[in-house]
Amino acid sequence: MAAAPVAAGSGAGRGRRSAATVAAWGGWGGRPRPGNILLQLRQGQLTGRGLVRAVQFTETFLTERDKQSKWSGIPQLLLKLHTTSHLHSDFVECQNILKLLVEILMRPTISIRGQKLKISDEMSKDCLSILYNTCVCTEGVTKRLAEKNDFVIFLFTLMTSKKTFLQTATLIEDILGVKKEMIRLDEVPNLSSLVSNFDQQQLANFCRILAVTISEMDTGNDDKHTLLAKNAQQKKSLSLGPSAAEINQAALLSIPGFVERLCKLATRKVSESTGTASFLQELEEWYTWLDNALVLDALMRVANEESEHNQGASEENGLPHTSARTQLPQSMKIMHEIMYKLEVLYVLCVLLMGRQRNQVHRMIAEFKLIPGLNNLFDKLIWRKHSASALVLHGHNQNCDCSPDITLKIQFLRLLQSFSDHHENKYLLLNNQELNELSAISLKANIPEVEAVLNTDRSLVCDGKRGLLTRLLQVMKKEPAESSFRFWQARAVESFLRGTTSYADQMFLLKRGLLEHILYCIVDSECKSRDVLQSYFDLLGELMKFNVDAFKRFNKYINTDAKFQVFLKQINSSLVDSNMLVRCVTLSLDRFENQVDMKVAEVLSECRLLAYISQVPTQMSFLFRLINIIHVQTLTQENVSCLNTSLVILMLARRKERLPLYLRLLQRMEHSKKYPGFLLNNFHNLLRFWQQHYLHKDKDSTCLENVSAPPLKGVMGGPWTQGLSEGCPGAGLDLGPPGAPQPLPLCPELLHQLLILEGDSVHPVEPGPAVTLCSR
């Protein structure tokens, strides 16, 4: 009798233990597992078969834990959301949970004592993790979050914590990428304090967000980029005031030390960056939160290249081989710094093109951005010259998505924005090179450029070569099909833009730039339209009004065969080459009015000048330039064709040939079997030109800068004489006193066109005279 209870008790005990064990398993099948959560976690660490993710905890466990810790049901929500957040999941099932999750993230929890506390950083990271992954996996989530402007602004406040900074920044970047209306940074609470408290690493990552907030939103529609559309947008903008991007730029520039810190980031050497341990920790977070396959691919490629290089050097020197594992941290630090710098350079580039351009220019010069970039040029920015070495696994040679390649392009874009029509461009030189410019002016017996005299020598580049010279050296070594050629040519061309400087041209000519350009156009027979356009534009700026440049051209193009190849490249696309045609036409006009033996020799020997001087050649250019553009298709890219055609007609008028040129155009119309089409198109272009540029900040001085010596004396005076009687352009209101005075060519052109067209064009009231822009 006594034994029965014992046996019964033993069986009952075994039964209870078995039930408890099953409960501890959480209903999972398979072999028994320890009932203690800590033991399960330990087993997972040892075998990899236990609990490895928080979502594997049972709902019962999470509920009990929630009661003790007052988590407001967040763990259960995360668990439920995890089960409904996957590819092709139904958005309706999880949108209510997302809404609650956003509310919980924005609402601080209440402790037992009633003291108001913030949600812990770890819990915020979990919430942000769920939100980000749901955005990635479920269509429409990101757009719904973007509609909650208060939530987007609130996310900025989570960036005060280092633990949640990167996750928050990533989520904000994704949301801003689909947001229809740009947020205003001045609405972010304590923006100045927030940004000022960022360390350099956080500030560099924050630039990823700034890149979206300070750039004008792209419509993604090519039709929106026509000048007609820009006119409509400009009228709308005038009524609405500054855009959100302009407001955001102003907000950033008002933060003390902001631009200075960006300049320090941009010029920081790799050895000055954060330590390896902190970098590896952040890289792990980047791998978790971002699609970093490309970055890791780049890192491993650099490591392998260094390993192969070191192995070869070790075999030659008889030294022990250093493994890739040893070399990887430094390579990763280099790539890490590259990724930072390309974001920072982009922000500086946008600010340089904004309304506060002069203010940004002044600060960038003061904080020595250009000398700092010059010191990094060989070791970081342009540390590779082989195009094949820049191609990542799975990409081709034309792919520009590598961080290494993107940094180079962003660097060249910054130089272009920095040099374009600004005196600070001479900071790209060092003291010896500035002295060389002065010597060139002295030898030519011309006044020294005032901007050179005013340049602060303490802010220029140091070392043996300035940044411009370094750029010219790598430009001449660039492979024929390299995409860098376009950006390099644009950066150098921006140095020459503005009022023509003989000293600047000679500085570049002495370094073999003209011969390099001609080699690329003629001998390599470049096929890329973008590269050809940039090289033609640069060649035009380099040769304009410069007799020495034309002599060098004639020396290089010394056979009829070479000249025919050159003409073939010009005529293959006038949209690309018309700037060169314009510069040569203006130079020819100037040379013909000079009495100088050197000039006379060039006029008699240069094939290009002889070709452009022929009336049939000019008429052929005119006919094609007018025919390839229409009011509906005018853009900032092809509007230069209209400018060039106007320059040709202006010079014809100066020689009293304007009626002749228009009659010849009329004859060419008839010969091409569509009479009236060309001149009607030109008539419409001129009318649009008046309306488009009357309200812009362009005036005739821009054309004077482009064509200074030959046209500076004819902007008024003789051009306006004879237009006051019997001319549709008489009595025009040229604007308030002191306003830019437009060119009087347009009214006479319209008058001559109306005479030629007769009844084919209905008379219209005369509009204001045309104003030309620099393109």
MOBEL-V369986 format. One record per pair of residues at least 4 apart in sequence whose ideal C-beta (glycine too) atoms are under 8 Angstrom apart, sorted by the first residue. I is the first residue (numbers start at 1). J is the second residue. D is the distance in whole Angstrom. If there is no record, write none. Layout:
i/j/d
I/J/D
I/J/D
This chain:
i/j/d
2/6/7
3/7/6
4/8/6
5/9/6
6/10/6
7/11/6
8/12/6
9/13/6
10/14/6
11/15/6
12/16/6
13/17/6
14/18/6
15/19/6
16/20/6
17/21/6
18/22/6
19/23/6
20/24/6
20/35/6
21/25/7
21/32/6
21/35/6
22/27/8
23/35/8
24/33/7
24/34/7
24/35/3
24/36/8
25/32/7
25/33/6
25/35/8
26/58/4
26/60/8
26/61/8
27/58/8
28/33/7
33/40/6
33/43/7
33/50/7
34/39/4
34/40/6
34/43/6
35/39/8
36/40/7
37/41/6
37/51/7
37/57/8
37/61/7
38/42/6
39/43/6
40/44/6
40/50/5
40/51/5
41/45/7
41/50/6
41/51/5
42/46/6
42/50/7
43/47/6
43/49/7
43/50/4
44/48/7
44/49/7
44/50/3
44/51/5
44/52/5
45/50/8
46/50/8
48/52/7
51/56/5
51/57/7
52/56/7
54/75/8
54/78/8
54/126/8
55/78/7
55/79/6
55/82/5
57/61/5
57/62/6
57/75/8
57/79/8
58/62/7
59/63/6
59/76/6
59/79/6
60/64/7
61/65/6
62/66/6
62/75/4
62/76/6
62/79/6
63/67/7
63/76/7
64/68/7
65/69/6
65/71/7
65/75/7
66/70/8
66/71/5
66/72/8
66/73/6
66/74/8
66/75/6
66/76/7
70/109/6
70/110/7
70/111/7
70/112/7
71/75/6
71/109/7
71/123/7
72/104/6
72/109/6
73/77/6
74/78/6
74/101/8
74/104/6
74/123/6
74/126/8
74/127/7
75/79/6
76/80/6
77/81/6
77/97/6
77/100/6
77/101/6
77/104/7
78/82/6
78/101/8
78/126/6
78/127/8
78/130/6
79/83/7
80/84/7
80/97/6
81/85/5
81/94/6
81/97/5
81/98/7
81/101/7
81/130/6
81/134/7
82/130/7
84/89/6
84/90/7
84/93/5
84/94/4
84/97/7
85/89/6
85/94/6
85/130/7
85/133/6
85/134/5
85/137/6
85/138/6
86/137/6
87/137/5
89/93/7
89/94/7
89/137/7
89/138/6
90/94/8
91/95/6
91/138/6
91/139/7
91/140/5
91/141/7
94/98/6
94/134/7
94/138/7
94/141/8
95/99/6
95/141/8
95/144/7
96/100/7
97/101/6
98/102/6
98/131/7
98/134/6
98/141/7
98/144/7
98/145/8
99/103/7
100/104/6
101/105/6
101/127/6
101/130/7
101/131/7
102/106/6
102/131/8
102/145/7
102/148/7
102/151/6
103/107/6
104/119/8
104/127/7
105/119/7
105/124/7
105/127/5
105/128/8
105/131/8
106/151/7
106/154/5
108/116/6
108/117/6
108/118/5
108/119/6
109/117/6
109/118/8
109/119/6
110/114/7
110/115/8
110/116/7
110/117/8
111/115/5
111/116/8
111/117/5
119/123/5
119/124/5
119/127/8
120/124/7
121/125/6
121/161/5
121/163/4
121/164/5
122/126/7
122/163/7
123/127/6
124/128/6
124/158/6
124/161/8
124/163/8
124/164/5
125/129/6
125/163/7
125/164/6
125/167/6
126/130/7
127/131/6
128/132/6
128/158/8
128/164/6
128/167/4
128/168/6
128/171/6
129/133/6
129/167/7
130/134/6
131/135/6
131/141/8
131/145/7
131/171/6
132/136/7
132/167/7
132/170/6
132/171/5
132/174/7
132/289/7
133/137/6
134/138/5
134/141/5
135/141/5
135/142/4
135/145/7
135/171/7
135/174/6
135/175/8
140/144/6
141/145/6
142/146/6
142/174/6
142/175/6
142/177/8
142/178/5
143/147/7
143/178/5
144/148/8
145/151/6
145/152/7
145/175/5
146/152/7
146/175/5
146/176/8
146/178/5
146/179/4
146/180/7
148/152/7
149/153/6
149/183/7
150/154/6
151/155/7
152/156/8
152/172/7
152/175/6
152/176/8
152/179/7
152/183/6
153/183/7
153/187/6
153/188/6
153/189/8
154/158/7
155/159/8
155/168/6
155/171/6
155/172/5
155/175/8
156/168/8
156/172/7
156/188/5
156/189/8
156/191/8
156/194/7
157/188/8
157/189/6
157/194/8
158/164/5
158/165/8
158/168/4
159/164/7
159/165/5
159/168/5
159/169/6
159/194/7
159/198/8
159/202/8
159/206/7
160/194/6
160/197/7
161/165/6
162/202/7
164/168/5
165/169/6
165/202/6
165/205/7
166/170/6
166/205/7
166/282/7
166/285/5
166/286/7
166/289/6
167/171/6
167/285/8
167/289/6
168/172/6
169/173/6
169/205/5
169/206/7
169/208/7
169/209/6
170/174/7
170/289/5
170/290/6
171/175/6
172/176/6
172/209/6
173/177/6
173/208/5
173/209/6
173/212/7
174/178/7
175/179/6
176/182/8
176/183/7
176/209/7
176/212/5
176/213/7
177/212/7
179/183/7
181/244/7
182/212/8
182/213/6
182/217/6
182/243/8
182/244/4
182/245/6
182/248/7
183/187/7
183/213/7
183/244/7
184/244/5
184/247/6
184/248/7
184/251/8
185/191/6
185/213/6
185/247/8
185/248/4
185/251/5
185/252/7
186/191/7
186/247/6
186/248/8
186/251/5
188/194/7
189/194/8
190/194/6
191/195/6
191/251/6
191/255/7
192/196/6
192/254/7
192/255/5
192/256/7
193/197/6
194/198/7
195/203/7
195/206/7
195/252/8
195/255/5
195/258/7
196/255/7
196/256/7
196/257/7
198/202/4
198/203/4
198/206/6
199/203/7
200/204/6
200/261/7
200/264/7
200/265/6
200/268/7
201/205/7
201/274/6
201/278/8
201/282/7
201/340/8
202/206/6
203/207/7
203/261/6
203/262/8
203/265/7
204/265/6
204/340/4
204/341/8
204/343/6
204/344/6
205/340/8
205/343/8
206/210/6
207/211/6
207/262/8
207/340/8
207/343/4
207/344/5
207/346/7
207/347/5
208/212/8
208/343/5
209/213/6
210/214/6
210/248/8
210/252/7
210/347/5
211/215/6
211/343/6
211/346/5
211/347/6
211/350/7
213/244/8
213/245/7
213/248/5
214/245/5
214/248/5
214/249/5
214/252/7
214/347/7
214/350/5
214/351/7
214/354/8
215/245/6
215/350/6
216/243/6
216/245/5
217/245/7
219/224/4
219/225/8
221/225/8
223/229/6
224/229/5
224/233/8
225/229/7
225/230/7
225/635/6
225/636/8
226/230/7
226/632/7
226/633/7
226/634/6
226/635/6
227/231/6
227/634/5
227/635/6
227/636/7
227/639/7
227/688/8
227/692/6
228/232/7
228/631/7
228/632/7
228/634/7
228/688/8
229/233/6
230/234/6
231/235/7
231/691/7
231/692/6
232/236/6
233/237/6
234/238/6
234/695/7
234/696/8
235/239/7
236/240/6
237/241/8
237/243/7
242/246/4
242/247/5
242/250/8
242/355/8
243/247/7
244/248/6
245/249/6
246/250/7
246/354/7
246/355/6
247/251/6
248/252/7
249/253/6
249/350/7
249/351/6
249/354/5
249/355/7
249/356/7
250/254/6
250/355/8
250/356/7
251/255/8
252/258/6
252/351/8
253/258/7
253/259/7
253/351/7
253/356/6
253/359/7
253/360/7
257/261/6
258/262/7
259/263/6
259/348/8
259/351/7
259/360/7
259/363/4
259/364/7
259/367/7
260/264/7
260/363/7
260/367/5
261/265/6
262/266/6
262/344/5
262/347/6
262/348/6
263/267/6
263/348/8
263/363/8
263/364/6
263/367/4
263/368/7
263/369/5
263/372/7
264/268/6
264/367/7
265/340/6
265/341/7
265/344/5
266/341/6
266/344/5
266/345/6
266/348/7
266/369/6
266/372/7
266/373/7
267/368/7
267/369/6
267/371/8
267/372/3
267/373/6
267/375/7
267/376/6
268/272/5
268/273/6
268/337/7
269/273/8
269/375/8
269/376/7
269/379/8
269/380/8
270/330/8
270/333/6
270/334/5
270/337/5
270/379/8
270/380/7
273/279/7
273/333/6
273/336/7
273/337/5
274/278/5
274/279/5
274/282/8
275/279/7
276/280/6
276/329/5
276/333/7
277/281/7
278/282/6
279/283/6
279/329/8
279/332/7
279/333/6
279/336/6
280/284/7
280/329/8
280/332/8
281/285/7
282/286/6
283/287/6
283/332/7
283/336/7
284/288/7
285/289/6
286/290/5
286/292/5
286/295/7
287/292/5
287/296/7
292/296/5
293/297/6
294/298/6
294/392/7
294/401/6
294/402/7
294/403/8
295/299/6
295/335/7
295/339/7
295/403/7
296/300/6
297/301/6
297/392/5
297/393/5
297/394/7
298/302/6
298/335/6
298/392/6
298/402/6
298/403/6
298/404/7
299/303/6
299/328/7
299/331/6
299/332/5
299/335/5
300/304/6
301/305/6
301/392/6
301/393/7
302/306/6
302/331/4
302/334/7
302/335/6
303/307/6
303/324/5
303/327/6
303/328/5
303/331/5
303/332/8
304/308/6
304/324/6
305/309/6
305/389/7
306/310/6
306/324/7
306/327/5
306/331/6
307/311/6
307/322/8
307/323/7
307/324/4
307/327/6
308/312/6
309/313/6
310/314/6
310/321/7
310/322/5
310/327/7
311/315/7
311/321/5
312/316/7
313/317/6
313/319/8
314/318/8
314/319/5
314/320/6
314/321/5
314/322/7
315/321/8
322/326/5
322/327/6
323/327/7
324/328/6
327/331/6
328/332/6
329/333/6
330/334/7
331/335/7
332/336/6
333/337/6
334/338/6
334/380/7
335/339/6
335/403/6
335/404/8
336/340/7
337/341/6
337/380/7
338/342/6
338/380/7
338/403/5
338/404/6
338/407/5
339/343/7
339/403/5
340/344/6
341/345/6
341/380/8
341/407/6
342/346/6
342/403/6
342/406/5
342/407/4
342/410/5
343/347/7
344/348/6
345/349/6
345/407/7
345/410/5
345/411/6
345/413/8
345/414/5
346/350/7
346/410/6
347/351/6
348/352/6
348/360/8
348/364/7
348/369/7
348/414/6
349/353/7
349/410/7
349/413/5
349/414/5
349/417/5
350/354/7
351/356/7
351/357/8
351/360/5
352/357/6
352/360/5
352/361/7
352/364/7
352/414/7
352/417/4
352/418/6
353/357/7
353/417/5
354/360/7
356/360/6
357/361/6
358/362/6
359/363/7
360/364/6
361/365/6
361/418/8
361/422/6
361/424/5
362/366/6
363/367/6
364/369/5
364/370/8
364/418/7
364/424/8
365/369/8
365/370/7
365/424/5
365/427/6
365/456/7
365/459/5
366/459/7
368/372/6
368/459/6
369/373/6
370/374/6
370/418/7
370/427/5
370/428/6
370/459/8
370/460/8
370/461/6
370/467/6
371/375/7
371/427/8
371/459/7
371/460/7
371/461/5
371/462/6
372/376/7
373/377/7
373/381/7
373/411/7
373/467/6
374/461/4
374/462/7
374/463/7
374/466/7
374/467/4
374/470/7
375/462/8
375/463/7
376/380/5
376/381/5
377/381/5
377/382/6
377/467/7
377/470/5
378/382/7
378/383/7
378/470/7
379/383/6
381/407/6
381/408/7
381/411/5
382/408/7
382/470/8
382/474/5
384/389/5
384/390/6
384/404/7
385/474/7
385/477/6
385/478/8
386/390/7
387/391/7
387/397/6
387/479/5
387/481/8
387/482/5
388/397/7
390/397/8
390/402/6
390/404/6
390/405/5
391/395/6
391/396/7
391/397/5
391/399/7
391/402/8
392/399/7
392/401/8
392/402/5
395/399/4
395/401/7
395/402/7
397/481/7
398/483/6
399/405/8
400/405/5
400/406/6
400/409/6
400/483/6
401/405/7
401/406/7
402/406/7
403/407/6
404/408/7
405/409/6
405/483/8
406/410/6
407/411/6
408/412/7
408/484/6
408/487/8
409/413/6
409/483/8
409/484/7
409/487/5
410/414/6
411/415/7
412/416/6
412/471/8
412/484/7
412/487/4
412/488/6
412/490/7
412/491/5
413/417/6
413/487/7
413/491/8
414/418/6
415/419/6
415/428/7
415/467/7
415/471/7
415/491/4
415/494/7
416/420/6
416/487/8
416/490/5
416/491/5
416/493/8
416/494/5
417/494/8
418/422/7
418/424/7
418/425/7
418/428/8
418/494/8
419/424/8
419/425/4
419/428/7
419/491/7
419/494/4
419/495/5
419/497/8
420/494/4
420/497/6
421/497/6
421/498/5
423/451/4
423/454/7
423/455/7
425/451/8
425/494/8
425/495/5
426/434/7
426/437/8
426/451/6
426/452/6
426/455/5
426/460/7
427/455/7
427/459/6
427/460/5
427/461/7
428/461/7
428/466/6
428/467/5
428/468/4
428/495/7
429/433/4
429/434/5
429/437/7
429/460/6
429/461/6
429/466/4
429/467/8
429/468/6
429/469/8
430/434/7
430/460/6
430/461/4
430/462/6
430/463/6
430/464/8
430/465/7
430/466/4
431/435/6
431/457/6
431/460/6
432/436/7
433/437/7
433/465/8
433/466/5
433/468/8
433/469/7
433/507/7
434/438/7
434/452/6
434/455/6
434/457/7
434/460/7
435/439/6
436/440/7
436/507/6
437/441/7
437/448/8
437/449/7
437/452/5
437/503/5
437/504/7
437/507/6
438/442/6
438/448/6
438/452/7
438/503/8
439/443/6
440/444/6
440/502/7
440/503/4
440/506/5
440/507/7
441/446/5
441/447/7
441/448/4
441/449/7
441/502/7
441/503/5
442/448/7
444/502/6
444/503/8
444/506/8
446/502/6
446/503/8
448/452/6
448/453/6
448/503/8
449/453/7
449/501/6
449/503/6
449/504/8
450/454/6
451/455/7
452/503/8
455/459/8
455/460/7
456/460/8
460/466/7
461/465/8
461/466/4
461/467/5
465/469/4
465/470/5
465/473/8
466/470/7
467/471/6
468/472/7
468/492/7
468/495/6
469/473/7
469/511/7
470/474/7
471/475/6
471/488/6
471/491/6
471/492/7
472/476/7
472/492/7
472/508/7
472/511/5
472/513/6
473/477/7
474/478/7
474/488/8
475/485/7
475/488/4
475/489/8
475/492/7
475/516/7
476/512/7
476/516/5
478/482/5
478/484/6
478/485/6
478/488/7
480/520/7
480/524/5
480/526/7
481/528/7
483/487/8
484/488/6
485/489/6
485/520/7
485/526/8
485/528/8
485/531/5
485/534/7
485/535/8
486/490/6
486/528/7
486/530/5
486/531/5
486/534/5
487/491/6
488/492/7
489/493/6
489/517/8
489/531/7
489/534/4
489/535/5
489/537/7
489/538/5
490/494/7
490/534/5
490/537/8
490/538/8
491/495/7
492/496/7
492/508/7
492/513/7
492/538/6
493/497/7
493/534/7
493/537/5
493/538/4
493/541/6
495/504/7
495/508/8
496/500/8
496/501/7
496/504/6
496/505/7
496/508/7
496/538/7
496/541/4
496/542/7
497/541/7
497/774/8
498/705/6
499/705/5
499/708/6
500/505/7
500/541/8
500/544/5
500/545/6
500/705/8
500/708/6
500/709/8
501/505/7
502/506/6
502/545/8
502/546/6
503/507/6
504/508/7
505/509/6
505/541/8
505/542/6
505/543/8
505/544/8
505/546/5
505/549/6
506/510/6
506/546/8
506/548/7
507/511/7
508/513/4
508/514/8
508/542/6
509/513/6
509/514/6
509/542/7
509/546/8
509/548/7
509/549/6
509/552/6
512/516/6
513/517/6
513/538/8
513/542/6
514/518/6
514/539/7
514/542/6
514/543/7
514/549/6
514/552/5
514/553/7
514/556/7
515/519/6
515/552/7
515/556/6
516/520/7
517/521/6
517/535/5
517/538/6
517/539/5
517/542/7
518/522/5
518/523/8
518/539/8
518/553/7
518/556/5
518/557/7
518/566/8
519/523/5
519/524/6
520/524/5
520/526/5
520/531/8
520/535/6
521/525/8
521/526/6
521/532/7
521/535/6
521/536/8
521/539/8
521/566/6
521/569/5
522/557/7
522/562/6
522/565/5
522/566/5
522/569/7
525/565/7
525/569/8
526/531/5
526/532/6
526/535/7
526/569/8
528/532/6
529/533/6
529/573/6
529/576/6
530/534/7
531/535/6
532/536/6
532/569/7
532/573/7
532/576/5
532/577/7
533/537/6
533/573/8
533/575/8
533/576/4
533/577/8
534/538/6
535/539/6
536/540/6
536/570/7
536/576/6
536/577/5
536/579/6
536/580/4
537/541/7
537/579/5
537/580/7
538/542/6
539/543/6
539/580/6
540/544/6
540/579/5
540/580/4
540/582/7
540/583/4
540/584/7
541/583/7
542/546/7
542/549/6
543/549/4
543/550/6
543/553/7
543/580/8
543/583/6
543/584/7
543/587/7
544/583/4
544/586/7
544/587/6
545/586/7
545/587/5
545/590/6
545/708/8
545/709/6
546/550/7
546/587/8
547/551/6
547/591/7
547/596/8
547/598/6
547/599/6
547/602/5
548/552/6
549/553/6
550/554/6
550/587/7
550/602/5
550/606/5
550/608/7
550/609/7
551/555/6
551/602/6
551/606/8
552/556/6
553/557/6
553/606/7
553/608/6
554/558/7
554/602/7
554/605/6
554/606/5
554/607/7
554/608/8
556/562/8
557/562/5
557/563/5
557/566/6
557/607/6
557/608/7
558/562/7
559/563/7
560/564/6
560/607/8
561/565/7
562/566/6
563/567/6
563/607/5
563/608/8
564/568/6
565/569/7
566/570/7
566/608/8
567/571/6
567/611/7
568/572/6
569/577/7
570/574/8
570/577/4
570/580/7
570/581/7
571/577/8
572/576/8
572/577/8
573/577/6
574/578/5
574/581/7
574/621/7
574/624/5
574/625/6
574/628/7
574/641/7
575/628/7
575/637/7
575/638/5
575/640/8
575/641/6
577/581/6
578/582/6
578/621/8
578/625/6
578/640/6
578/641/5
578/644/4
579/583/6
579/640/6
579/644/7
580/584/6
581/585/6
581/612/7
581/621/6
581/644/6
582/586/6
582/640/8
582/643/7
582/644/4
582/647/5
582/648/8
582/706/8
583/587/6
584/588/6
584/608/6
584/609/7
584/612/5
585/589/7
585/612/6
585/618/7
585/644/8
585/647/6
585/648/6
585/651/7
586/590/7
586/647/7
586/651/8
586/706/8
586/707/5
586/710/6
586/711/8
587/591/6
587/609/8
588/592/6
588/609/5
588/612/6
588/613/6
589/593/7
589/651/5
589/654/8
589/710/5
590/594/7
590/709/5
590/710/5
591/599/5
591/602/7
591/603/6
591/609/7
592/603/7
593/710/7
594/599/5
595/599/8
596/600/7
597/601/6
598/602/7
599/603/6
600/604/6
601/605/6
602/606/5
602/609/7
603/609/6
603/610/8
606/610/7
607/611/6
608/612/6
609/613/6
610/614/8
611/617/6
612/617/6
612/618/7
613/617/8
614/618/7
615/619/6
615/664/8
616/620/6
617/621/7
618/622/6
618/648/6
618/652/8
618/661/8
619/623/6
619/661/7
619/664/5
619/665/7
619/668/7
620/624/7
621/625/6
621/644/8
621/645/8
621/648/7
622/626/6
622/645/6
622/648/6
622/649/7
622/661/7
622/665/6
623/627/6
623/665/6
623/668/5
623/678/7
624/628/6
625/629/7
625/641/5
625/642/7
625/644/6
625/645/4
626/641/8
626/642/8
626/645/6
626/665/8
626/678/6
626/681/6
626/682/5
626/685/7
627/678/6
627/681/7
628/638/7
628/641/6
629/633/6
629/634/6
629/638/5
629/639/8
629/641/5
629/642/6
629/685/7
630/634/7
630/681/6
630/684/8
630/685/8
631/684/5
631/685/6
631/688/5
633/638/7
634/638/7
634/639/5
634/642/7
634/685/8
634/688/7
635/639/7
636/775/7
639/643/7
639/773/7
639/775/6
640/644/6
640/775/5
641/645/7
642/646/6
642/685/6
642/689/7
643/647/6
643/703/8
643/772/6
643/773/7
643/775/6
644/648/7
645/649/7
645/682/8
646/650/6
646/745/7
646/770/7
646/772/7
647/651/7
647/703/8
647/707/7
648/652/6
648/661/8
649/653/6
649/658/6
649/661/6
649/745/7
649/749/7
650/654/7
650/711/7
650/714/8
650/743/8
650/745/6
651/655/7
651/710/8
652/657/4
652/658/5
652/660/7
652/661/5
653/657/7
653/658/4
653/745/7
653/748/7
654/714/6
657/661/6
658/662/7
658/748/7
658/749/8
658/752/6
659/663/6
659/752/6
660/664/6
661/665/7
662/666/7
662/679/7
662/749/8
662/752/5
662/753/7
662/756/6
663/667/7
663/756/7
664/668/6
665/669/7
665/678/6
665/679/6
665/682/8
666/670/7
666/675/8
666/679/6
666/756/5
667/671/6
668/672/6
668/678/7
669/674/6
669/675/5
669/676/7
669/677/6
669/678/5
669/679/7
670/675/5
674/678/8
676/680/5
676/757/7
676/760/5
677/681/6
678/682/6
679/683/6
679/753/6
679/756/6
679/757/6
680/684/7
680/757/7
680/760/7
680/761/7
681/685/6
682/686/6
682/753/7
683/687/7
683/750/7
683/753/5
683/757/7
683/761/6
684/688/6
685/689/6
686/690/7
686/746/6
686/749/6
686/750/6
686/753/8
686/770/6
687/691/7
687/750/8
687/764/7
687/767/7
688/692/6
689/693/6
689/746/7
689/770/5
689/771/8
690/694/6
690/746/6
690/767/4
690/768/5
690/769/7
690/770/6
691/767/7
692/696/7
693/698/5
693/742/8
693/770/7
693/771/4
693/772/7
693/773/6
694/742/8
694/768/5
694/771/7
696/771/8
696/773/8
698/702/6
698/740/8
698/771/6
698/772/7
698/773/4
698/774/8
699/740/3
699/741/7
699/742/7
699/771/6
700/704/6
700/715/5
700/740/7
700/741/7
700/742/6
700/743/5
700/771/6
700/772/6
701/705/6
701/740/7
702/706/7
702/772/6
702/773/6
702/774/4
703/707/6
703/711/7
703/743/7
703/772/4
703/774/7
704/708/5
704/711/6
704/712/5
704/715/7
705/774/7
706/774/6
707/711/4
707/712/8
708/712/5
711/715/7
713/717/7
714/718/6
714/719/5
715/719/7
715/741/8
715/743/7
716/720/6
716/741/7
716/744/8
717/721/7
719/743/7
719/744/5
719/745/7
720/724/8
720/744/5
722/727/8
723/727/5
723/729/5
723/730/6
723/744/6
723/747/6
723/748/6
724/730/5
724/731/7
725/730/7
726/730/8
727/747/6
727/748/7
727/751/5
728/747/6
728/750/6
728/751/5
728/754/7
728/766/4
729/744/7
729/746/7
729/747/2
729/748/6
729/750/7
729/751/7
729/766/6
729/769/6
730/747/8
730/766/8
732/747/7
732/766/7
732/768/6
732/769/6
733/768/7
734/739/7
734/741/5
734/742/6
734/768/7
734/769/7
735/739/3
735/740/7
735/741/8
735/768/8
740/771/7
742/746/8
742/768/6
742/769/4
742/770/6
742/771/4
743/769/6
743/770/6
743/771/7
743/772/6
744/748/7
744/769/5
745/749/6
745/769/7
745/770/7
746/750/6
746/769/5
746/770/3
747/751/6
747/766/6
747/769/6
748/752/6
749/753/6
750/754/6
750/766/7
751/755/7
752/756/6
753/757/6
753/761/7
754/758/8
754/761/6
754/763/7
757/761/4
